[in-house]
Amino acid sequence: MFIQTESTPNPATLKFLPGQAVLDAGTADFPSADAASASPLARRIFAVDGVTAVFFGTDFVTVTKSDEVDWDHIKPALLGAIMEHYQSGAPVMEGGASAGQKAHADHDGPDGDIVVQIKDLLDTRVRPAVAQDGGDITFHGFDRGVVYLHMQGACAGCPSSTLTLKMGIENLLKHYIPEVTEVRPVAV
């Protein structure tokens, strides 16, 4: 098994590509070891000292480390943990569990048509680009022109995430949907 690694815009996060499916669909975010109870793979990764967060996409795993450790010191252990998991035959998520898996929030109300447009633009234009960087972005609400989004994986805590939200996503949404006046991040 050959696992590729890629850097991300977040220096504390590295993207691992195991060469096989991680999740069948969607994403799963594990912002702490306590959140990883439903995932044998995430638990193995958190067992490596210095890991602070784990995120799964359909074909990648991103790992965020603490500032106290260097990638040179923990990368071999992470590669070993991921390889051991896939060689063990254990599932990525136990019992078809979707714990940690996120999708766009539902939105009921008079702005339903606008929300459908926002989600469509996020799914077709934004999420694929964000996934390239080892993260994801989900819709959490729309209220009086303000779109609330949650950044995950490599994008959470990334130094350039504010710029991405304001200059990239906000400008895109405002261009296609005049009712959008601002984009704000939310923490979940």
C-alpha positions as CSV (number, residue, x, y, z in Angstrom):
1,M,0.0,0.0,0.0
2,F,1.3,3.4,-1.0
3,I,0.0,6.4,0.9
4,Q,0.6,9.8,-0.7
5,T,0.7,13.0,1.4
6,E,0.0,16.6,0.3
7,S,0.5,19.8,2.2
8,T,-2.5,22.1,2.8
9,P,-2.8,25.9,3.1
10,N,-2.9,25.2,6.9
11,P,0.6,24.4,8.1
12,A,-0.8,22.5,11.1
13,T,-2.7,20.1,8.8
14,L,-1.5,17.4,6.3
15,K,-3.6,15.5,3.8
16,F,-3.1,11.8,3.4
17,L,-4.3,9.9,0.3
18,P,-4.5,6.2,1.0
19,G,-5.3,5.3,-2.6
20,Q,-8.6,3.8,-1.7
21,A,-12.0,5.0,-0.5
22,V,-12.1,6.5,3.0
23,L,-15.9,7.3,3.0
24,D,-18.5,6.2,0.5
25,A,-20.0,9.7,0.6
26,G,-19.8,12.9,2.5
27,T,-17.3,13.9,5.1
28,A,-16.6,13.1,8.8
29,D,-15.1,15.6,11.2
30,F,-13.4,14.6,14.5
31,P,-12.3,17.8,16.3
32,S,-11.1,15.7,19.3
33,A,-10.3,12.2,20.3
34,D,-13.6,12.0,22.2
35,A,-15.5,12.6,19.0
36,A,-13.7,9.6,17.3
37,S,-15.6,6.8,19.2
38,A,-17.4,5.6,16.1
39,S,-14.3,5.4,13.9
40,P,-11.6,2.8,14.3
41,L,-9.4,4.7,11.8
42,A,-9.8,8.0,13.6
43,R,-9.0,6.3,17.0
44,R,-5.8,4.9,15.6
45,I,-4.8,8.3,14.3
46,F,-5.5,10.0,17.6
47,A,-3.3,7.4,19.3
48,V,-0.3,9.2,17.8
49,D,1.0,11.9,20.2
50,G,0.4,15.4,19.0
51,V,-2.7,14.8,16.9
52,T,-5.5,17.4,17.6
53,A,-8.1,16.8,14.9
54,V,-8.9,14.3,12.1
55,F,-11.1,14.8,9.1
56,F,-12.3,12.3,6.4
57,G,-13.3,13.0,2.8
58,T,-14.3,10.3,0.3
59,D,-10.7,9.6,-0.7
60,F,-8.5,11.4,1.9
61,V,-7.7,11.9,5.5
62,T,-6.5,15.2,6.9
63,V,-4.7,15.3,10.2
64,T,-4.1,18.4,12.3
65,K,-1.2,18.5,14.8
66,S,-0.4,20.6,17.8
67,D,2.2,23.3,17.5
68,E,4.5,21.4,19.9
69,V,5.3,18.6,17.4
70,D,7.0,18.6,14.0
71,W,5.6,16.7,11.0
72,D,9.0,15.1,10.6
73,H,8.4,13.4,14.0
74,I,4.8,12.2,13.7
75,K,4.3,11.7,9.9
76,P,5.9,8.2,10.0
77,A,3.7,7.1,12.8
78,L,0.6,8.5,11.0
79,L,1.5,6.7,7.8
80,G,1.9,3.5,9.9
81,A,-1.5,4.0,11.6
82,I,-3.3,4.5,8.4
83,M,-1.6,1.5,6.7
84,E,-2.3,-0.7,9.7
85,H,-5.9,0.2,9.7
86,Y,-6.4,-0.6,6.0
87,Q,-4.5,-3.9,6.3
88,S,-6.6,-4.9,9.4
89,G,-9.8,-4.9,7.3
90,A,-11.6,-2.9,10.0
91,P,-14.3,-0.5,8.8
92,V,-13.5,3.3,8.7
93,M,-16.8,3.9,10.6
94,E,-18.3,1.2,12.8
95,G,-21.8,-0.2,12.2
96,G,-22.5,2.2,9.3
97,A,-22.2,5.0,11.9
98,S,-22.5,8.5,10.7
99,A,-21.2,10.1,13.9
100,G,-19.1,13.0,12.9
101,Q,-20.5,13.0,9.3
102,K,-21.8,16.4,8.4
103,A,-24.0,17.8,5.6
104,H,-25.7,21.1,5.0
105,A,-28.1,22.2,7.7
106,D,-31.8,22.1,6.8
107,H,-33.5,25.5,6.4
108,D,-37.2,26.1,6.6
109,G,-38.7,29.4,6.0
110,P,-39.4,32.1,3.5
111,D,-35.9,32.1,2.1
112,G,-36.1,28.5,0.9
113,D,-35.4,29.3,-2.8
114,I,-32.4,31.4,-1.9
115,V,-31.0,28.6,0.4
116,V,-31.4,26.1,-2.4
117,Q,-29.3,28.3,-4.7
118,I,-26.7,28.8,-1.9
119,K,-26.4,25.1,-1.3
120,D,-26.1,24.4,-5.0
121,L,-23.3,26.9,-5.5
122,L,-21.5,25.5,-2.4
123,D,-21.8,22.0,-3.7
124,T,-20.8,22.7,-7.3
125,R,-18.3,25.5,-7.0
126,V,-16.9,25.7,-3.5
127,R,-16.8,22.3,-1.9
128,P,-14.7,20.6,-4.7
129,A,-12.1,23.4,-4.3
130,V,-12.1,23.2,-0.6
131,A,-11.8,19.4,-0.7
132,Q,-8.6,19.8,-2.8
133,D,-7.1,21.5,0.2
134,G,-8.2,18.7,2.6
135,G,-11.3,20.3,4.0
136,D,-15.0,20.9,3.6
137,I,-17.5,23.7,4.1
138,T,-21.1,23.2,5.2
139,F,-24.1,25.5,5.1
140,H,-25.5,26.4,8.6
141,G,-28.0,29.1,7.9
142,F,-29.2,32.2,6.1
143,D,-30.7,35.1,7.9
144,R,-31.3,38.7,6.6
145,G,-28.7,38.4,3.9
146,V,-26.0,36.7,6.0
147,V,-24.9,33.2,5.1
148,Y,-23.4,31.1,7.9
149,L,-20.9,28.5,7.0
150,H,-18.8,26.0,8.9
151,M,-15.3,25.1,7.8
152,Q,-13.9,21.7,8.6
153,G,-10.7,19.7,8.2
154,A,-7.7,21.6,6.9
155,C,-9.9,24.7,6.5
156,A,-10.7,24.9,10.2
157,G,-8.2,27.2,11.8
158,C,-6.3,27.8,8.6
159,P,-4.7,31.2,8.5
160,S,-6.2,31.9,5.0
161,S,-9.7,30.7,5.9
162,T,-11.0,34.2,6.6
163,L,-9.7,35.4,3.2
164,T,-11.3,32.4,1.6
165,L,-14.6,33.1,3.2
166,K,-14.6,36.9,2.6
167,M,-12.9,37.3,-0.8
168,G,-13.8,34.0,-2.4
169,I,-17.0,32.5,-1.2
170,E,-18.7,35.8,-0.2
171,N,-17.9,37.4,-3.6
172,L,-19.1,34.3,-5.5
173,L,-22.4,34.1,-3.6
174,K,-23.0,37.8,-3.9
175,H,-22.4,37.7,-7.6
176,Y,-25.0,34.9,-8.3
177,I,-27.4,35.7,-5.5
178,P,-28.1,39.4,-4.9
179,E,-29.9,38.7,-1.6
180,V,-26.6,37.6,-0.1
181,T,-24.9,40.5,1.7
182,E,-22.3,38.8,3.9
183,V,-20.7,35.4,4.7
184,R,-19.8,34.6,8.3
185,P,-18.1,31.5,9.8
186,V,-19.7,29.5,12.6
187,A,-18.2,27.1,15.1
188,V,-20.1,23.9,15.8
